[in-house]
Amino acid sequence: MKRFPMKTHVRRLAALLAVLTAFVVLCPESRAEDNKPDLSTFPERNVILSTGDAPQVSLNGLEKNADEKAYPASIVKMMTGLVALEKGNLEDLVTISAHDVKLATANTKIGLKEGEVYRLGDLLYGMLLPSGNDAARAVAEQVGGSEEGFAELMNQKAQELGMLSSHFTNASGLHDENMYTTARDLAIMGAAAAENEALCQILTTPTYTLTEQTTGRTISVRNIDRLVNEPKSGDYEKVHALYTWCIGGKTGSTNAAGRTYMAMARYSGVTLVCVLLGDKVPTTSTKGTAYDKIIANRFLEAKSLFEYGYAHLFPVMSIRMLQTEGLQTEFTATVQKGETSCAIPAVVADLDAAVTVYLPARLALQDKEAIRCDAALTPAEVPIQAGDPAGQVSYYYQDRLLFTLPLVFAYGLEPDPTPSPVPVLTMEKRPLPSPGETAAPVQQIEQAEEDAPASRQTSPLLFILPSLALLLGVFVYCLLRRRKK
């Protein structure tokens, strides 16, 4: 068996690793698929990830029991916020009623008192950030006249949005057998919430202070959504799940619904919505960090869904790969050459450069009209060299800027060579002698010869050297004849 030295094995191994690395880098689909969340491992019974443009359709099949009837818990407060912002006035003053504060001890409250007066806008913060049920009831009574009247407005909004499998009976999300929804319907609601700037501004506020209008009493509230705010510090380590692109979310929890969560994210103009319902992992006998991991698991799951969604929708690819799929990478540049102009190819500078490409745009590469190229070419004159900057090109898909790349000249161009001047032979013209005029006197001729350049005068060596050569030849001849005798 032929044996190879160790260095050869090392080189082969390095080459194999390089190929594998290139494969991973240039095949983002496989990399994204490898990171695709396995919903069967999620403790939630109902899950969906979708886009804001098509919330009823799961992204790349990421859904589980999305059309099954489920209880939303405090996610309902997101619908309450949508209706209140649409029907109410944030500057309206709201008087807290006995019904608003009549809640069980276990229900989440912000501490409103009967007879106090707050701005409607303040109550929305108290309802959405810490999930205050007393604030939700106060908002509903102000906007709908009563909580029952407000529920009618919620159902009207649901029908308007296309949430055909949902029914609301209260503004807070407290359990009611007759209040239900589906993960798919909540994704539709989340897409609508993502388009409401005022609602998203509230949902992404870390902390807020409510002010009672008659006494000046203040109530500080804290956002419990860990994708937008760090958890409150305590005696044990808590789960951190901040996500830069999150634009809002709402948690929920009841015995019947389990732990629930809905969140929205936006990156590069694309909105994603994820819904997680029905996490009933027991927390009995768990305390501290172990307890926190259970109740905060939904935040990490939502973050993983968003990260996968954007990795799938915005894969990192090389220009060379996109070129093979139809991306135009060569353009025609005009170069001025004297009084004429020449057309020279201008190409993308680095085909191995990596870019983030929007998946729908990639799928449309074969359609020449779907991707618009805006090439801004730099005016140039010869001489130019291959690789000289030639401008830049921007790629658009449905008016969405995908990326901009530099262009260079594919080859160089030199100016035409200037022809060398042809030497002109000039001859001195001497006047002819007049009739009867004799030749120049001898003295004048001798003087002219003396004035002539040295190269034109006859050197004595021209006579001496041939004579010496002749004498030497005769001598050698005679010597040879003498030896023969």
N, C-alpha and C positions, 0 to 999 in steps of 0.2 A: 504494500500500500504506500502511495506517495505521501510523504509528510511535508507539511508546510511549516515554515518558521513561525514563531509566536507573533512577530510583527505583522505577518500577513493576516493572521487571524484577527488581530486587533484592528487592522485597516478594514477588513471585511465587516467586522462588527460595527465599526464607526459608520461605514457606508450604509449598512442596513438601518441603523438608527436614524441616519439622515433621511433616508427614503421614507421611513415610517413617520418622522416628524413632518416632512413635507406633505405626506398624505393627510395627516391630521389638520395641518394648517390650511391646505387647499380643499379640504372636504368638510366645510362647516356643517352640511346637512347631517353627516354621520355624527359629528361632534354634538350637535344640538339634539339629535335623537338619543344619543347616549345619556343626555341629561334630562330627558323627558320624564316628568314626575310620574310615578306609578300610583295612580289614584286608589288602587286596591289596598295600599298601605296607609291611606288616610283614614283616620278614625271617623270622619264625617260620613254621613250616609248620602248626602246630596251635594254634589260639587259641579261647578262649571267654570271654565275660563273662556271668555269671548272678547271680541273687539267692540269698541263703541259704535262702529259703523254697522255692524251686524250682530247685535248682542244676542239674538235668538239662535245663532249658530256657534257651536263650540269651536275653539281654535284647535285645529289639528286633532280633533276627536277627544279633547280633554273635557270629558263630562262623565258624571256618574249619577244615575237616577235623577236626572235634571228635570224631569217632568212629573216627578212623584210629589204628591201633596205633603207639605211640611209646615211646621210652625216657625215663623221668622224671629220671634222674641223682639228685642229692641231695635233690630234693623228697621222696624216699622217707623222709627223716628226719622229715618231718611225721607220717607214719603211725607211725614208730617212737615218736615222742613221745606220740601218742594212746594206743597200746597200753601203753607204760610207765607212763603216769599212771593208766591204768585197772587194770593188773595189779600194779604194783609199789608200793613204799613209799619215799617220797623220803628217809627217814632211814636206809634200809638202807645198810650199808657194803659197798663193792664193791672187791674186790682185782683189780688189773689183771693180765691173763694175757699169755703170750707171743703168743697169737693176736691180742690186741687191738692190739699195737704192731707186728706184722709186716705192714708196709705199704710200698708202693713210695715212692720219694722224691718222686714227683710228686703223691702223694695228700695231701690236706689233713689235717693233724694238729694237735693242740694241745700235744703233747710229753709225753704220759703215759709212765711207765716201769713195766716189769714189776715186780710185787710191791708197788707203791704202793697206798694205800687212799684212796678218796674216797666221799663221800656220793653216793647215786644222784641226788639233786636237783642237785648240782653238775655231775655228768656230763651231765645234760640241757642245762644252759647251755652246756657245752663242745661238745656235739653240735650244737645249734641255732643259736647265735650266729655262730661262725666256720665251722660245718660240719665239725667234727672227726670224722674217720672212726674214729680210735682210741676216742674217747668213745662213738660209736654202737655199736661192737662190744662194749665193756664193758657198756653198758646192756642189749644184747640177751642176753648171756650171763647176766647177773644175773637178768633177768626170765623168760627162756625156757629157761634151763639151757644152751643153746647157741645159736649164731646160726641154725642150721637149725630148732631148736625154736621160736625167736622168730618166724621167717618163717612158720611155721604159724599162730601167733597173729595175725600181720599179715593173712594170707589169710582167716582167720575173720572178722576185723574188716571186711575189704573186702566180704565176702559180706553181712555184717550191714548195712552201709551201702548196699548195692545197687550196688557197684562190680563189675559183672558182666563187665567186659572187662579186668580187671587181674589180675596175678599177681606176687607178691613172692618173692624168693629170699634177700635179705640185708637188713640193717638200715641200711646206709650209703648205698646207691644206686650203689655201684661197678658198672660195667657187667657185665651178664650177659644173654646172648641170651634167656634164659628169664624175665627180669623185664621186664615191659612194662605199659603202661596206656594210657589215652586222656585227652584234655583234658577230656572230659565227666566221666569217672570222677574225675579229680583235682578237678574243681569240686565234686563230691559230698563228697569227702574234706575239701576246704577249708571247706565249710559246716559239717561236723561239728567241725572244728578251731576255727571261730569261736565255737562254743557252749561250748568248754572254756576256762574262765576261767584256770586254772592254765597251760595251754599258751600262751594269748595274753599272759599276764603275762611269761612267759619270752621270747616272740618280740618283745616291744616293749621289752625291756631293752637300753639302749645298750651297757653294758659290765658285766662280772662277773668276780669273782676266785674261783677254785677253791682250796681248801686241802687239802693232803695230810694225812691224819689222824695219821700216825705221826711225821713229821719237821717238819710245819708249812710245807713248801714250798708256795708259791703260784704259780698260773698265771692271768694276766690274759687275758681273751678279749674280743673286740670284735664287735658285731653288724655284719655286712656288708650287711644289708638297707637300702638307701639311702632307702626310704620312711619308715623309722623312725629312722635314724641317719645323721649326716653321714659322708662317706668320710674315711678317714684321710688327713691332710695329707701331701703329698709334694713332689717337686721340680717338679711341673707341675699345672696346673689340672684339677680333677676334676669330674665331673658331679654336680650337686646335685638331688635329687628328693624332698625331704621332703614327706610328705602327712599332714596333720593327722588324718584319719579312718582311717588304716591301723591295723589291730589285729594285724598279723602277716603274715609271709611267709617263703618259703624259696627260696633260689636253688639252682641245680645246674649242673654242667658236666662233660661227658665228650666224648671224640672222637666217639663213636657218637650220643650224644644231642644234642650241641651245647649251646648255652646255654639254660637253662630257668629258669622262675620261676613261682611261684604266690603270690598274696597275697589277703588279705581286708581289707575296710574296713567301717566301720559309721557311718552318719549317720542321725540322727533315727529310730533304731530299725530301720533297714533295712540288712541285710548284703549286700554285693556280693563276689563271688569272681571273680578273673580268673586264667586259666592261659595261659602262653606257653611253647611247646615247639618245639625244633628250629631255633634261630637258629645258622646255621653260616657267618655272614659271616667270612671269613678275617682273621686279625690278623697274618699274616706281614709282616714289614718295617714294621710300625707300632709306634711308640713314643710315650711321653708322653701328651699330651692326645688325640691321634688314637686311640691304643689304648684309652684310658679311655672314649671316646665309644662305641666299638663294644661293649665288654663291659658298659657301663652303660645301653645303649639300652633294654633290657627294663624298667628302672625307670621311665623316662620314658613308655614305652608303657603300662605298668600304671597310672600316674598319669592318663594321658589317658583310659584306659578308665573309671576310677573317676569322673573329673570329668564325662565324658559321661553315664555311668550315672545319677548323681545329678541332673544337669541335666535328663535325660529323665524321671526319676521324680518330681522335685520342681521343676516349672517355676514361674517367677515370673509371676503373672497378676494382673490387676486385678479387684477385687470386681465391677465392672460386667460384665466378661466372664463371671465365674462366675454372676452373677445371670441373665444370658441363658441360661445352661446349666442353671438350676434351683435355684441357691442361694437360700434364703430370706433376705431382707434386711429384712422388715417384721414387726413384732410389736405386740401390743396392750398398752398401758400403762394403768394405772388411776390417775386423778388425783382427789383429793378436792376437791369444790367445795361448801363449806358442809357441810350434813348429808347430801349426796348424793355419789355418785362418778360419774365420767365415763370413758369409754374413748377414749384418744387413740393414734394410731399412733406407735410408736417405730421409727425406721429407722436403718440403719447410717450412721454419721456421714459417711464419705467413700467413695463408690462408686469413686473413682479410685485408692484406696489399693492398693498392690501387696502381695501375700502369696505365700508359698511353699506350694503345694498338692500333696499327695501324689497322684500320678497315678491309682491305683486309686480314690481317693475322688472325684476329678473325674469319672471314668467312671461313678460311681454316683450322680451328682447327680440324675438323672431319677428315681431310686428314692427316694421321700420317706422310706422307713423306713431307708434305708442311712445317711443323714446325720442325726445327732442334734444338735438345737440346744438349748442350755441358756442361756436368757435370764434374767439377773439384773437385774431392773428396780428402779430407785430410787424409793421412795415420794415422792410430790410432791403439793403443794397449789397451787391457783390463788393468784396469777397465775403463769403460765409463758409463756415466749416460744419461738417456733420456733427450734430449734437448741440449746435448753437440754439439759444432760446428762440422759439417761434410764436409764443403766445400761450393761451390756455383754452380749455374747452370745458363747458359746464353741461351736465346731463340733467334733463328734467323728465319727470313722469307725471302726467296730469297736473302740470304746473307745480309739482313738488320738486325742489332741487335735491338731486340725489348726491352728487359730489362734483368737485372741480379738479381737473388734472392739468399739469403743465405740458406744453407741446415743445418739441424740438425739430430741427430740420433733419430729414432722413439722410441727406448727403450734402456735400459742399459744392460750391460754385465759385470759380475764379474768373476774373475779367479776361477778355481776349488779349493775347500778347500784342504789344505795340511793335510794328515792323521796324527793323534797323534801317537807318538812312543809307542809300546806295552811294558809294564814293564817286565823286565827279572828277574826271581827269582834265586838268586845266593845262593848256600849253601856252608858253610865252610867245607872243607874236612880236616879231621884229619887223620893222619897216624895211621894205625892199630898197636896194640902192637906186638912186635916181639914174636916169640914162646918162652915160658918160662918166658916172662916179666910179672910182676904182675901189678895190677892197681895202679894208682897214689896214693901216700901216702896221709893220711887223712889231713895232714897239707897243702898239695898242693891243695886239693879240697876246704878246708875252705878258703884258700887265693883266689881261683878263684871265690867263691861265694861273697866274699867281693868286688872283682873287678867288678862283674856283675853290669849292670845298675840297677837303683832303680826300674824300672818298672818290673824287673824280680825277685826282692826280695819279700818275703811274709810279708805283713803288719800285726801287732798284732791286728789291728781293725777287721780283718777278723774273728777272734775268739771271740773277746769281744762283738761285736754287736749282733751276733746270740744268745749268751748266755743271754744277757740282754732282748732280745725279748722273749726268752723262759720263763724266770723268770716272766716277765710281764704278759704273757699269763696265767701262773699257778695262779698268784695272782688274776687275773680277774675271773678265773674259780671258785676258792674257794669262792670269794666274792659272786658270783651269787648263789652258792649252799646254802650258809648260809642264804640268803634272802628267799629262797624257804622254808626253815625249819621254 
